């Protein structure tokens, strides 16, 4: 009886499932892509101003991708891995 109880106690509860990690990696990909798109636009000469820093890609697209990635991260954390899909029933 003691060994059976020990096996029950040693059973670990995993907080995140496979679905959670899949969505987390997707979110990390969106965040990384957003930060990559934000790079550049600088100038080698500090006395010369480069207007490329104000491009649509750096001002609108990249921050939007980062925010979408953060939203996906929140979804991945709140996703219940134990819930069964209704499509399989």
N, C-alpha and C positions, 0 to 999 in steps of 0.2 A: 504494500500500500504506500509506503514511503517513496518508492521509485516513481510510482504513477503521479503522485503529488508533485514531485520534483520536475517531471516532464511538463506538467501543466504550468508550473511557475516559470520554467525556462522558456516557454513559448513567448516569442516577442511580438509586440504589436507594432506593425509598420504604419507610420503616420501617412506617408505618401505612397501611392501606388504607381503602376506603370503609366497610367494616363496622366497623372499629375506631373511626372518627370518629362513626359513628351511635351506637354503644354509649357512647362518651364523652359525647356530648351528652345521651343518656338519663340517664346517671349524674349529670351536672351538674344536670339538671332535678330529680332526686330530692334532691340535696344542697340546691339552692336552695329547693325546696318545704319541706324540713325546717327550714331556717333561718327562712323566712318564718313557719312555724307556731310557732316558738319566740318570736317577738317579742310584745311587749305584756305586759299584766299588771302594769304599774307603777302608781304613784300620783303624782299631781301634788303632793300635800302630803307632805313627808318624815316628818311625824309620824304619818301614817295608814298602817297596814299593809293591803295588799290581798291576800286569799287567792287571787286569780285566777292568781297566778304558779304555784301548785301544781296547776293543772288537768291533766287526763289528757292533753290535747293537747300541752302543753308538757313534761310529764315523761316520757311514754311514746311517743307517736306521732312527734313531731318528731325525737328522737334516733334512733329506729328507722329513719326515712326517710333520715337522714344516713348511718347505717351501711350501709344497703342501697345507697345511692348510691356510697359508697366501695367496696363490694364489686363493684358494676357497673364502676367505674373500673379496678379490678384485673383483672377479666375482660376489659375492653376492651384493656388493655395487653398481656395475655398471649395474646389471640386471634390466631391465625395467619391473616393475610389471604390467603395464597397457597394455603391448603388448600381443595380443591374440596368442594362439598357432595355428599354421597352421594345426596341426594334427586333430583338432576338426572341421575344415571346410570341 
